[in-house]
Amino acid sequence: MMVADTQTVVRLPREYAQRTALRGGNPYRAKAYSRAADSLSALAVPLHVLIGEDRLTEIPGVGEAIADIITKLHRNGTHPSLEKPP
């Protein structure tokens, strides 16, 4: 099992947001992923601590769906929804 570092977990949602915006996808989804990535990059608490304590939804811009994606990204280094075209 690969554990992704915080930089990787931040990079992938940001890339997904950019791809969504460039392809004319849902602008609200692109903004949500971008905001979540920005919030993750500014964390004062290590990401693995927030995941372990099930506190990701306390981060601005991170709801249940994005928290699930972040958790899977951290644990597996990838997530199927971020690999497919937006």
PDB file with one MODEL, atoms N, CA, C and O in Angstrom:
MODEL        1
ATOM      1  N   MET A   1       0.845  -1.177   0.000  1.00  0.00           N
ATOM      2  CA  MET A   1       0.000   0.000   0.000  1.00  0.00           C
ATOM      3  C   MET A   1       0.893   1.244   0.000  1.00  0.00           C
ATOM      4  O   MET A   1       1.764   1.386   0.858  1.00  0.00           O
ATOM      5  N   MET A   2       0.678   2.126  -0.949  1.00  0.00           N
ATOM      6  CA  MET A   2       1.435   3.360  -1.056  1.00  0.00           C
ATOM      7  C   MET A   2       0.724   4.477  -0.309  1.00  0.00           C
ATOM      8  O   MET A   2      -0.485   4.649  -0.458  1.00  0.00           O
ATOM      9  N   VAL A   3       1.453   5.230   0.485  1.00  0.00           N
ATOM     10  CA  VAL A   3       0.887   6.386   1.167  1.00  0.00           C
ATOM     11  C   VAL A   3       1.444   7.624   0.478  1.00  0.00           C
ATOM     12  O   VAL A   3       2.658   7.817   0.417  1.00  0.00           O
ATOM     13  N   ALA A   4       0.547   8.461  -0.040  1.00  0.00           N
ATOM     14  CA  ALA A   4       0.956   9.667  -0.746  1.00  0.00           C
ATOM     15  C   ALA A   4       1.246  10.778   0.255  1.00  0.00           C
ATOM     16  O   ALA A   4       0.568  10.910   1.274  1.00  0.00           O
ATOM     17  N   ASP A   5       2.256  11.567  -0.052  1.00  0.00           N
ATOM     18  CA  ASP A   5       2.565  12.702   0.810  1.00  0.00           C
ATOM     19  C   ASP A   5       1.570  13.834   0.549  1.00  0.00           C
ATOM     20  O   ASP A   5       0.803  13.795  -0.413  1.00  0.00           O
ATOM     21  N   THR A   6       1.596  14.826   1.411  1.00  0.00           N
ATOM     22  CA  THR A   6       0.645  15.929   1.327  1.00  0.00           C
ATOM     23  C   THR A   6       0.762  16.668  -0.002  1.00  0.00           C
ATOM     24  O   THR A   6      -0.256  17.060  -0.573  1.00  0.00           O
ATOM     25  N   GLN A   7       1.968  16.865  -0.504  1.00  0.00           N
ATOM     26  CA  GLN A   7       2.150  17.571  -1.774  1.00  0.00           C
ATOM     27  C   GLN A   7       1.451  16.853  -2.921  1.00  0.00           C
ATOM     28  O   GLN A   7       0.849  17.495  -3.782  1.00  0.00           O
ATOM     29  N   THR A   8       1.526  15.539  -2.938  1.00  0.00           N
ATOM     30  CA  THR A   8       0.848  14.759  -3.973  1.00  0.00           C
ATOM     31  C   THR A   8      -0.656  14.874  -3.823  1.00  0.00           C
ATOM     32  O   THR A   8      -1.375  15.023  -4.811  1.00  0.00           O
ATOM     33  N   VAL A   9      -1.129  14.805  -2.598  1.00  0.00           N
ATOM     34  CA  VAL A   9      -2.564  14.897  -2.340  1.00  0.00           C
ATOM     35  C   VAL A   9      -3.082  16.280  -2.733  1.00  0.00           C
ATOM     36  O   VAL A   9      -4.231  16.404  -3.155  1.00  0.00           O
ATOM     37  N   VAL A  10      -2.266  17.310  -2.605  1.00  0.00           N
ATOM     38  CA  VAL A  10      -2.659  18.657  -3.016  1.00  0.00           C
ATOM     39  C   VAL A  10      -2.607  18.783  -4.543  1.00  0.00           C
ATOM     40  O   VAL A  10      -3.496  19.385  -5.146  1.00  0.00           O
ATOM     41  N   ARG A  11      -1.590  18.228  -5.155  1.00  0.00           N
ATOM     42  CA  ARG A  11      -1.375  18.372  -6.597  1.00  0.00           C
ATOM     43  C   ARG A  11      -2.489  17.753  -7.429  1.00  0.00           C
ATOM     44  O   ARG A  11      -2.941  18.363  -8.398  1.00  0.00           O
ATOM     45  N   LEU A  12      -2.936  16.570  -7.077  1.00  0.00           N
ATOM     46  CA  LEU A  12      -3.909  15.874  -7.914  1.00  0.00           C
ATOM     47  C   LEU A  12      -5.274  16.571  -7.977  1.00  0.00           C
ATOM     48  O   LEU A  12      -5.809  16.719  -9.075  1.00  0.00           O
ATOM     49  N   PRO A  13      -5.855  17.000  -6.871  1.00  0.00           N
ATOM     50  CA  PRO A  13      -7.125  17.747  -6.981  1.00  0.00           C
ATOM     51  C   PRO A  13      -6.951  19.074  -7.735  1.00  0.00           C
ATOM     52  O   PRO A  13      -7.853  19.504  -8.455  1.00  0.00           O
ATOM     53  N   ARG A  14      -5.803  19.711  -7.568  1.00  0.00           N
ATOM     54  CA  ARG A  14      -5.555  20.964  -8.290  1.00  0.00           C
ATOM     55  C   ARG A  14      -5.501  20.707  -9.798  1.00  0.00           C
ATOM     56  O   ARG A  14      -6.068  21.469 -10.582  1.00  0.00           O
ATOM     57  N   GLU A  15      -4.815  19.629 -10.201  1.00  0.00           N
ATOM     58  CA  GLU A  15      -4.759  19.272 -11.619  1.00  0.00           C
ATOM     59  C   GLU A  15      -6.155  18.941 -12.154  1.00  0.00           C
ATOM     60  O   GLU A  15      -6.517  19.339 -13.262  1.00  0.00           O
ATOM     61  N   TYR A  16      -6.922  18.218 -11.363  1.00  0.00           N
ATOM     62  CA  TYR A  16      -8.284  17.878 -11.774  1.00  0.00           C
ATOM     63  C   TYR A  16      -9.112  19.144 -11.960  1.00  0.00           C
ATOM     64  O   TYR A  16      -9.869  19.250 -12.925  1.00  0.00           O
ATOM     65  N   ALA A  17      -8.979  20.093 -11.061  1.00  0.00           N
ATOM     66  CA  ALA A  17      -9.705  21.367 -11.162  1.00  0.00           C
ATOM     67  C   ALA A  17      -9.318  22.093 -12.443  1.00  0.00           C
ATOM     68  O   ALA A  17     -10.179  22.631 -13.139  1.00  0.00           O
ATOM     69  N   GLN A  18      -8.042  22.110 -12.751  1.00  0.00           N
ATOM     70  CA  GLN A  18      -7.574  22.782 -13.968  1.00  0.00           C
ATOM     71  C   GLN A  18      -8.093  22.087 -15.220  1.00  0.00           C
ATOM     72  O   GLN A  18      -8.526  22.752 -16.161  1.00  0.00           O
ATOM     73  N   ARG A  19      -8.054  20.762 -15.240  1.00  0.00           N
ATOM     74  CA  ARG A  19      -8.561  20.022 -16.396  1.00  0.00           C
ATOM     75  C   ARG A  19     -10.057  20.252 -16.576  1.00  0.00           C
ATOM     76  O   ARG A  19     -10.538  20.409 -17.698  1.00  0.00           O
ATOM     77  N   THR A  20     -10.784  20.273 -15.472  1.00  0.00           N
ATOM     78  CA  THR A  20     -12.222  20.510 -15.529  1.00  0.00           C
ATOM     79  C   THR A  20     -12.505  21.883 -16.122  1.00  0.00           C
ATOM     80  O   THR A  20     -13.362  22.022 -16.994  1.00  0.00           O
ATOM     81  N   ALA A  21     -11.791  22.890 -15.653  1.00  0.00           N
ATOM     82  CA  ALA A  21     -11.996  24.251 -16.149  1.00  0.00           C
ATOM     83  C   ALA A  21     -11.614  24.370 -17.620  1.00  0.00           C
ATOM     84  O   ALA A  21     -12.332  24.999 -18.397  1.00  0.00           O
ATOM     85  N   LEU A  22     -10.499  23.776 -18.006  1.00  0.00           N
ATOM     86  CA  LEU A  22     -10.041  23.873 -19.389  1.00  0.00           C
ATOM     87  C   LEU A  22     -10.969  23.173 -20.375  1.00  0.00           C
ATOM     88  O   LEU A  22     -11.096  23.597 -21.524  1.00  0.00           O
ATOM     89  N   ARG A  23     -11.604  22.121 -19.935  1.00  0.00           N
ATOM     90  CA  ARG A  23     -12.506  21.371 -20.814  1.00  0.00           C
ATOM     91  C   ARG A  23     -13.932  21.900 -20.766  1.00  0.00           C
ATOM     92  O   ARG A  23     -14.832  21.325 -21.377  1.00  0.00           O
ATOM     93  N   GLY A  24     -14.138  22.990 -20.041  1.00  0.00           N
ATOM     94  CA  GLY A  24     -15.481  23.560 -19.966  1.00  0.00           C
ATOM     95  C   GLY A  24     -16.423  22.760 -19.093  1.00  0.00           C
ATOM     96  O   GLY A  24     -17.640  22.804 -19.271  1.00  0.00           O
ATOM     97  N   GLY A  25     -15.848  22.022 -18.138  1.00  0.00           N
ATOM     98  CA  GLY A  25     -16.668  21.234 -17.220  1.00  0.00           C
ATOM     99  C   GLY A  25     -17.375  22.100 -16.194  1.00  0.00           C
ATOM    100  O   GLY A  25     -17.365  23.327 -16.284  1.00  0.00           O
ATOM    101  N   ASN A  26     -17.966  21.469 -15.252  1.00  0.00           N
ATOM    102  CA  ASN A  26     -18.720  22.160 -14.208  1.00  0.00           C
ATOM    103  C   ASN A  26     -17.811  23.139 -13.460  1.00  0.00           C
ATOM    104  O   ASN A  26     -16.885  22.706 -12.775  1.00  0.00           O
ATOM    105  N   PRO A  27     -18.052  24.446 -13.576  1.00  0.00           N
ATOM    106  CA  PRO A  27     -17.177  25.421 -12.923  1.00  0.00           C
ATOM    107  C   PRO A  27     -17.224  25.341 -11.398  1.00  0.00           C
ATOM    108  O   PRO A  27     -16.243  25.666 -10.729  1.00  0.00           O
ATOM    109  N   TYR A  28     -18.353  24.911 -10.850  1.00  0.00           N
ATOM    110  CA  TYR A  28     -18.465  24.789  -9.397  1.00  0.00           C
ATOM    111  C   TYR A  28     -17.613  23.630  -8.879  1.00  0.00           C
ATOM    112  O   TYR A  28     -17.011  23.723  -7.809  1.00  0.00           O
ATOM    113  N   ARG A  29     -17.568  22.547  -9.642  1.00  0.00           N
ATOM    114  CA  ARG A  29     -16.733  21.408  -9.264  1.00  0.00           C
ATOM    115  C   ARG A  29     -15.258  21.802  -9.333  1.00  0.00           C
ATOM    116  O   ARG A  29     -14.483  21.481  -8.432  1.00  0.00           O
ATOM    117  N   ALA A  30     -14.874  22.499 -10.404  1.00  0.00           N
ATOM    118  CA  ALA A  30     -13.485  22.948 -10.549  1.00  0.00           C
ATOM    119  C   ALA A  30     -13.100  23.845  -9.377  1.00  0.00           C
ATOM    120  O   ALA A  30     -12.018  23.700  -8.809  1.00  0.00           O
ATOM    121  N   LYS A  31     -13.980  24.764  -9.021  1.00  0.00           N
ATOM    122  CA  LYS A  31     -13.708  25.693  -7.911  1.00  0.00           C
ATOM    123  C   LYS A  31     -13.601  24.932  -6.589  1.00  0.00           C
ATOM    124  O   LYS A  31     -12.751  25.253  -5.758  1.00  0.00           O
ATOM    125  N   ALA A  32     -14.448  23.936  -6.389  1.00  0.00           N
ATOM    126  CA  ALA A  32     -14.428  23.157  -5.147  1.00  0.00           C
ATOM    127  C   ALA A  32     -13.104  22.409  -4.992  1.00  0.00           C
ATOM    128  O   ALA A  32     -12.510  22.413  -3.914  1.00  0.00           O
ATOM    129  N   TYR A  33     -12.645  21.772  -6.059  1.00  0.00           N
ATOM    130  CA  TYR A  33     -11.373  21.046  -5.989  1.00  0.00           C
ATOM    131  C   TYR A  33     -10.202  22.000  -5.798  1.00  0.00           C
ATOM    132  O   TYR A  33      -9.263  21.702  -5.060  1.00  0.00           O
ATOM    133  N   SER A  34     -10.260  23.135  -6.458  1.00  0.00           N
ATOM    134  CA  SER A  34      -9.200  24.125  -6.325  1.00  0.00           C
ATOM    135  C   SER A  34      -9.144  24.684  -4.904  1.00  0.00           C
ATOM    136  O   SER A  34      -8.067  24.822  -4.324  1.00  0.00           O
ATOM    137  N   ARG A  35     -10.303  25.001  -4.358  1.00  0.00           N
ATOM    138  CA  ARG A  35     -10.363  25.533  -2.989  1.00  0.00           C
ATOM    139  C   ARG A  35      -9.868  24.499  -1.981  1.00  0.00           C
ATOM    140  O   ARG A  35      -9.136  24.836  -1.050  1.00  0.00           O
ATOM    141  N   ALA A  36     -10.262  23.256  -2.165  1.00  0.00           N
ATOM    142  CA  ALA A  36      -9.806  22.188  -1.265  1.00  0.00           C
ATOM    143  C   ALA A  36      -8.287  22.040  -1.339  1.00  0.00           C
ATOM    144  O   ALA A  36      -7.627  21.892  -0.311  1.00  0.00           O
ATOM    145  N   ALA A  37      -7.733  22.081  -2.550  1.00  0.00           N
ATOM    146  CA  ALA A  37      -6.280  21.966  -2.711  1.00  0.00           C
ATOM    147  C   ALA A  37      -5.566  23.134  -2.036  1.00  0.00           C
ATOM    148  O   ALA A  37      -4.541  22.944  -1.382  1.00  0.00           O
ATOM    149  N   ASP A  38      -6.107  24.341  -2.192  1.00  0.00           N
ATOM    150  CA  ASP A  38      -5.506  25.513  -1.534  1.00  0.00           C
ATOM    151  C   ASP A  38      -5.526  25.356  -0.015  1.00  0.00           C
ATOM    152  O   ASP A  38      -4.539  25.646   0.661  1.00  0.00           O
ATOM    153  N   SER A  39      -6.646  24.899   0.507  1.00  0.00           N
ATOM    154  CA  SER A  39      -6.753  24.710   1.957  1.00  0.00           C
ATOM    155  C   SER A  39      -5.794  23.634   2.455  1.00  0.00           C
ATOM    156  O   SER A  39      -5.180  23.785   3.511  1.00  0.00           O
ATOM    157  N   LEU A  40      -5.667  22.557   1.700  1.00  0.00           N
ATOM    158  CA  LEU A  40      -4.752  21.475   2.085  1.00  0.00           C
ATOM    159  C   LEU A  40      -3.303  21.951   2.099  1.00  0.00           C
ATOM    160  O   LEU A  40      -2.519  21.548   2.959  1.00  0.00           O
ATOM    161  N   SER A  41      -2.952  22.807   1.146  1.00  0.00           N
ATOM    162  CA  SER A  41      -1.563  23.269   1.073  1.00  0.00           C
ATOM    163  C   SER A  41      -1.199  24.193   2.222  1.00  0.00           C
ATOM    164  O   SER A  41      -0.018  24.427   2.480  1.00  0.00           O
ATOM    165  N   ALA A  42      -2.201  24.721   2.915  1.00  0.00           N
ATOM    166  CA  ALA A  42      -1.951  25.647   4.020  1.00  0.00           C
ATOM    167  C   ALA A  42      -2.180  25.012   5.394  1.00  0.00           C
ATOM    168  O   ALA A  42      -2.282  25.726   6.392  1.00  0.00           O
ATOM    169  N   LEU A  43      -2.260  23.701   5.455  1.00  0.00           N
ATOM    170  CA  LEU A  43      -2.536  23.027   6.735  1.00  0.00           C
ATOM    171  C   LEU A  43      -1.438  23.269   7.765  1.00  0.00           C
ATOM    172  O   LEU A  43      -0.247  23.247   7.454  1.00  0.00           O
ATOM    173  N   ALA A  44      -1.871  23.496   8.985  1.00  0.00           N
ATOM    174  CA  ALA A  44      -0.926  23.618  10.100  1.00  0.00           C
ATOM    175  C   ALA A  44      -0.739  22.267  10.789  1.00  0.00           C
ATOM    176  O   ALA A  44       0.268  22.030  11.456  1.00  0.00           O
ATOM    177  N   VAL A  45      -1.717  21.398  10.618  1.00  0.00           N
ATOM    178  CA  VAL A  45      -1.694  20.057  11.215  1.00  0.00           C
ATOM    179  C   VAL A  45      -1.354  19.074  10.101  1.00  0.00           C
ATOM    180  O   VAL A  45      -1.874  19.210   8.994  1.00  0.00           O
ATOM    181  N   PRO A  46      -0.498  18.088  10.360  1.00  0.00           N
ATOM    182  CA  PRO A  46      -0.177  17.109   9.316  1.00  0.00           C
ATOM    183  C   PRO A  46      -1.432  16.407   8.784  1.00  0.00           C
ATOM    184  O   PRO A  46      -2.346  16.073   9.538  1.00  0.00           O
ATOM    185  N   LEU A  47      -1.449  16.197   7.478  1.00  0.00           N
ATOM    186  CA  LEU A  47      -2.603  15.586   6.832  1.00  0.00           C
ATOM    187  C   LEU A  47      -2.936  14.222   7.420  1.00  0.00           C
ATOM    188  O   LEU A  47      -4.110  13.916   7.628  1.00  0.00           O
ATOM    189  N   HIS A  48      -1.940  13.404   7.691  1.00  0.00           N
ATOM    190  CA  HIS A  48      -2.220  12.070   8.221  1.00  0.00           C
ATOM    191  C   HIS A  48      -2.915  12.129   9.578  1.00  0.00           C
ATOM    192  O   HIS A  48      -3.676  11.225   9.924  1.00  0.00           O
ATOM    193  N   VAL A  49      -2.660  13.175  10.343  1.00  0.00           N
ATOM    194  CA  VAL A  49      -3.329  13.337  11.643  1.00  0.00           C
ATOM    195  C   VAL A  49      -4.810  13.625  11.424  1.00  0.00           C
ATOM    196  O   VAL A  49      -5.664  13.019  12.071  1.00  0.00           O
ATOM    197  N   LEU A  50      -5.118  14.553  10.507  1.00  0.00           N
ATOM    198  CA  LEU A  50      -6.520  14.875  10.235  1.00  0.00           C
ATOM    199  C   LEU A  50      -7.276  13.676   9.680  1.00  0.00           C
ATOM    200  O   LEU A  50      -8.437  13.454  10.023  1.00  0.00           O
ATOM    201  N   ILE A  51      -6.616  12.907   8.824  1.00  0.00           N
ATOM    202  CA  ILE A  51      -7.260  11.710   8.275  1.00  0.00           C
ATOM    203  C   ILE A  51      -7.492  10.694   9.383  1.00  0.00           C
ATOM    204  O   ILE A  51      -8.574  10.114   9.478  1.00  0.00           O
ATOM    205  N   GLY A  52      -6.493  10.477  10.215  1.00  0.00           N
ATOM    206  CA  GLY A  52      -6.615   9.515  11.311  1.00  0.00           C
ATOM    207  C   GLY A  52      -7.688   9.884  12.315  1.00  0.00           C
ATOM    208  O   GLY A  52      -8.322   9.011  12.909  1.00  0.00           O
ATOM    209  N   GLU A  53      -7.890  11.181  12.504  1.00  0.00           N
ATOM    210  CA  GLU A  53      -8.906  11.659  13.446  1.00  0.00           C
ATOM    211  C   GLU A  53     -10.245  11.941  12.771  1.00  0.00           C
ATOM    212  O   GLU A  53     -11.168  12.443  13.412  1.00  0.00           O
ATOM    213  N   ASP A  54     -10.358  11.620  11.476  1.00  0.00           N
ATOM    214  CA  ASP A  54     -11.586  11.825  10.711  1.00  0.00           C
ATOM    215  C   ASP A  54     -12.062  13.281  10.803  1.00  0.00           C
ATOM    216  O   ASP A  54     -13.233  13.557  11.063  1.00  0.00           O
ATOM    217  N   ARG A  55     -11.106  14.210  10.580  1.00  0.00           N
ATOM    218  CA  ARG A  55     -11.407  15.642  10.713  1.00  0.00           C
ATOM    219  C   ARG A  55     -11.247  16.419   9.405  1.00  0.00           C
ATOM    220  O   ARG A  55     -11.186  17.649   9.427  1.00  0.00           O
ATOM    221  N   LEU A  56     -11.179  15.733   8.283  1.00  0.00           N
ATOM    222  CA  LEU A  56     -10.965  16.432   7.019  1.00  0.00           C
ATOM    223  C   LEU A  56     -12.057  17.442   6.693  1.00  0.00           C
ATOM    224  O   LEU A  56     -11.779  18.479   6.090  1.00  0.00           O
ATOM    225  N   THR A  57     -13.285  17.154   7.082  1.00  0.00           N
ATOM    226  CA  THR A  57     -14.375  18.079   6.752  1.00  0.00           C
ATOM    227  C   THR A  57     -14.305  19.377   7.547  1.00  0.00           C
ATOM    228  O   THR A  57     -15.089  20.293   7.300  1.00  0.00           O
ATOM    229  N   GLU A  58     -13.388  19.466   8.489  1.00  0.00           N
ATOM    230  CA  GLU A  58     -13.171  20.725   9.212  1.00  0.00           C
ATOM    231  C   GLU A  58     -12.346  21.706   8.380  1.00  0.00           C
ATOM    232  O   GLU A  58     -12.277  22.892   8.705  1.00  0.00           O
ATOM    233  N   ILE A  59     -11.721  21.216   7.310  1.00  0.00           N
ATOM    234  CA  ILE A  59     -10.909  22.053   6.436  1.00  0.00           C
ATOM    235  C   ILE A  59     -11.849  22.822   5.514  1.00  0.00           C
ATOM    236  O   ILE A  59     -12.744  22.228   4.913  1.00  0.00           O
ATOM    237  N   PRO A  60     -11.658  24.135   5.392  1.00  0.00           N
ATOM    238  CA  PRO A  60     -12.516  24.912   4.484  1.00  0.00           C
ATOM    239  C   PRO A  60     -12.457  24.355   3.056  1.00  0.00           C
ATOM    240  O   PRO A  60     -11.379  24.122   2.509  1.00  0.00           O
ATOM    241  N   GLY A  61     -13.630  24.150   2.474  1.00  0.00           N
ATOM    242  CA  GLY A  61     -13.711  23.652   1.113  1.00  0.00           C
ATOM    243  C   GLY A  61     -13.708  22.146   0.986  1.00  0.00           C
ATOM    244  O   GLY A  61     -13.782  21.622  -0.125  1.00  0.00           O
ATOM    245  N   VAL A  62     -13.625  21.440   2.092  1.00  0.00           N
ATOM    246  CA  VAL A  62     -13.583  19.973   2.050  1.00  0.00           C
ATOM    247  C   VAL A  62     -14.874  19.418   2.651  1.00  0.00           C
ATOM    248  O   VAL A  62     -15.087  19.454   3.863  1.00  0.00           O
ATOM    249  N   GLY A  63     -15.728  18.902   1.760  1.00  0.00           N
ATOM    250  CA  GLY A  63     -16.955  18.241   2.196  1.00  0.00           C
ATOM    251  C   GLY A  63     -16.739  16.739   2.256  1.00  0.00           C
ATOM    252  O   GLY A  63     -15.612  16.257   2.138  1.00  0.00           O
ATOM    253  N   GLU A  64     -17.805  16.021   2.437  1.00  0.00           N
ATOM    254  CA  GLU A  64     -17.725  14.563   2.568  1.00  0.00           C
ATOM    255  C   GLU A  64     -17.108  13.903   1.337  1.00  0.00           C
ATOM    256  O   GLU A  64     -16.240  13.041   1.470  1.00  0.00           O
ATOM    257  N   ALA A  65     -17.547  14.300   0.135  1.00  0.00           N
ATOM    258  CA  ALA A  65     -17.059  13.659  -1.091  1.00  0.00           C
ATOM    259  C   ALA A  65     -15.573  13.924  -1.291  1.00  0.00           C
ATOM    260  O   ALA A  65     -14.813  13.003  -1.592  1.00  0.00           O
ATOM    261  N   ILE A  66     -15.156  15.166  -1.126  1.00  0.00           N
ATOM    262  CA  ILE A  66     -13.742  15.487  -1.307  1.00  0.00           C
ATOM    263  C   ILE A  66     -12.910  14.873  -0.182  1.00  0.00           C
ATOM    264  O   ILE A  66     -11.773  14.466  -0.418  1.00  0.00           O
ATOM    265  N   ALA A  67     -13.446  14.799   1.017  1.00  0.00           N
ATOM    266  CA  ALA A  67     -12.730  14.152   2.123  1.00  0.00           C
ATOM    267  C   ALA A  67     -12.475  12.685   1.800  1.00  0.00           C
ATOM    268  O   ALA A  67     -11.398  12.164   2.089  1.00  0.00           O
ATOM    269  N   ASP A  68     -13.450  12.024   1.207  1.00  0.00           N
ATOM    270  CA  ASP A  68     -13.280  10.620   0.808  1.00  0.00           C
ATOM    271  C   ASP A  68     -12.182  10.496  -0.249  1.00  0.00           C
ATOM    272  O   ASP A  68     -11.351   9.590  -0.179  1.00  0.00           O
ATOM    273  N   ILE A  69     -12.177  11.391  -1.213  1.00  0.00           N
ATOM    274  CA  ILE A  69     -11.149  11.368  -2.264  1.00  0.00           C
ATOM    275  C   ILE A  69      -9.773  11.624  -1.672  1.00  0.00           C
ATOM    276  O   ILE A  69      -8.813  10.939  -2.024  1.00  0.00           O
ATOM    277  N   ILE A  70      -9.664  12.597  -0.782  1.00  0.00           N
ATOM    278  CA  ILE A  70      -8.380  12.923  -0.151  1.00  0.00           C
ATOM    279  C   ILE A  70      -7.868  11.725   0.640  1.00  0.00           C
ATOM    280  O   ILE A  70      -6.685  11.391   0.572  1.00  0.00           O
ATOM    281  N   THR A  71      -8.749  11.086   1.383  1.00  0.00           N
ATOM    282  CA  THR A  71      -8.354   9.913   2.172  1.00  0.00           C
ATOM    283  C   THR A  71      -7.822   8.808   1.270  1.00  0.00           C
ATOM    284  O   THR A  71      -6.783   8.214   1.558  1.00  0.00           O
ATOM    285  N   LYS A  72      -8.529   8.532   0.184  1.00  0.00           N
ATOM    286  CA  LYS A  72      -8.079   7.485  -0.736  1.00  0.00           C
ATOM    287  C   LYS A  72      -6.795   7.877  -1.447  1.00  0.00           C
ATOM    288  O   LYS A  72      -5.932   7.031  -1.680  1.00  0.00           O
ATOM    289  N   LEU A  73      -6.658   9.155  -1.795  1.00  0.00           N
ATOM    290  CA  LEU A  73      -5.412   9.629  -2.398  1.00  0.00           C
ATOM    291  C   LEU A  73      -4.248   9.419  -1.438  1.00  0.00           C
ATOM    292  O   LEU A  73      -3.181   8.951  -1.834  1.00  0.00           O
ATOM    293  N   HIS A  74      -4.461   9.764  -0.193  1.00  0.00           N
ATOM    294  CA  HIS A  74      -3.404   9.634   0.807  1.00  0.00           C
ATOM    295  C   HIS A  74      -3.015   8.167   1.003  1.00  0.00           C
ATOM    296  O   HIS A  74      -1.832   7.842   1.104  1.00  0.00           O
ATOM    297  N   ARG A  75      -3.994   7.306   1.056  1.00  0.00           N
ATOM    298  CA  ARG A  75      -3.720   5.887   1.315  1.00  0.00           C
ATOM    299  C   ARG A  75      -3.202   5.132   0.097  1.00  0.00           C
ATOM    300  O   ARG A  75      -2.364   4.240   0.228  1.00  0.00           O
ATOM    301  N   ASN A  76      -3.704   5.492  -1.104  1.00  0.00           N
ATOM    302  CA  ASN A  76      -3.392   4.712  -2.299  1.00  0.00           C
ATOM    303  C   ASN A  76      -2.547   5.454  -3.333  1.00  0.00           C
ATOM    304  O   ASN A  76      -2.019   4.839  -4.260  1.00  0.00           O
ATOM    305  N   GLY A  77      -2.420   6.751  -3.183  1.00  0.00           N
ATOM    306  CA  GLY A  77      -1.668   7.538  -4.148  1.00  0.00           C
ATOM    307  C   GLY A  77      -2.454   7.904  -5.391  1.00  0.00           C
ATOM    308  O   GLY A  77      -1.925   8.559  -6.289  1.00  0.00           O
ATOM    309  N   THR A  78      -3.715   7.487  -5.454  1.00  0.00           N
ATOM    310  CA  THR A  78      -4.557   7.781  -6.610  1.00  0.00           C
ATOM    311  C   THR A  78      -6.025   7.647  -6.218  1.00  0.00           C
ATOM    312  O   THR A  78      -6.361   7.170  -5.134  1.00  0.00           O
ATOM    313  N   HIS A  79      -6.882   8.079  -7.128  1.00  0.00           N
ATOM    314  CA  HIS A  79      -8.325   7.903  -6.949  1.00  0.00           C
ATOM    315  C   HIS A  79      -8.938   7.847  -8.342  1.00  0.00           C
ATOM    316  O   HIS A  79      -8.623   8.695  -9.176  1.00  0.00           O
ATOM    317  N   PRO A  80      -9.798   6.881  -8.617  1.00  0.00           N
ATOM    318  CA  PRO A  80     -10.356   6.720  -9.963  1.00  0.00           C
ATOM    319  C   PRO A  80     -11.032   7.978 -10.520  1.00  0.00           C
ATOM    320  O   PRO A  80     -10.923   8.253 -11.715  1.00  0.00           O
ATOM    321  N   SER A  81     -11.721   8.738  -9.682  1.00  0.00           N
ATOM    322  CA  SER A  81     -12.426   9.913 -10.197  1.00  0.00           C
ATOM    323  C   SER A  81     -11.467  11.005 -10.653  1.00  0.00           C
ATOM    324  O   SER A  81     -11.853  11.865 -11.445  1.00  0.00           O
ATOM    325  N   LEU A  82     -10.238  10.989 -10.178  1.00  0.00           N
ATOM    326  CA  LEU A  82      -9.265  11.991 -10.594  1.00  0.00           C
ATOM    327  C   LEU A  82      -8.473  11.542 -11.808  1.00  0.00           C
ATOM    328  O   LEU A  82      -7.768  12.346 -12.417  1.00  0.00           O
ATOM    329  N   GLU A  83      -8.576  10.290 -12.162  1.00  0.00           N
ATOM    330  CA  GLU A  83      -7.837   9.774 -13.316  1.00  0.00           C
ATOM    331  C   GLU A  83      -8.644   9.845 -14.599  1.00  0.00           C
ATOM    332  O   GLU A  83      -8.066   9.874 -15.685  1.00  0.00           O
ATOM    333  N   LYS A  84      -9.957   9.875 -14.501  1.00  0.00           N
ATOM    334  CA  LYS A  84     -10.776   9.944 -15.703  1.00  0.00           C
ATOM    335  C   LYS A  84     -10.961  11.395 -16.123  1.00  0.00           C
ATOM    336  O   LYS A  84     -10.830  12.295 -15.294  1.00  0.00           O
ATOM    337  N   PRO A  85     -11.262  11.638 -17.385  1.00  0.00           N
ATOM    338  CA  PRO A  85     -11.480  13.008 -17.830  1.00  0.00           C
ATOM    339  C   PRO A  85     -12.668  13.630 -17.109  1.00  0.00           C
ATOM    340  O   PRO A  85     -13.652  12.940 -16.844  1.00  0.00           O
ATOM    341  N   PRO A  86     -12.599  14.919 -16.786  1.00  0.00           N
ATOM    342  CA  PRO A  86     -13.702  15.579 -16.074  1.00  0.00           C
ATOM    343  C   PRO A  86     -14.939  15.706 -16.933  1.00  0.00           C
ATOM    344  O   PRO A  86     -15.953  16.238 -16.481  1.00  0.00           O
TER     345      PRO A  86
ENDMDL
END
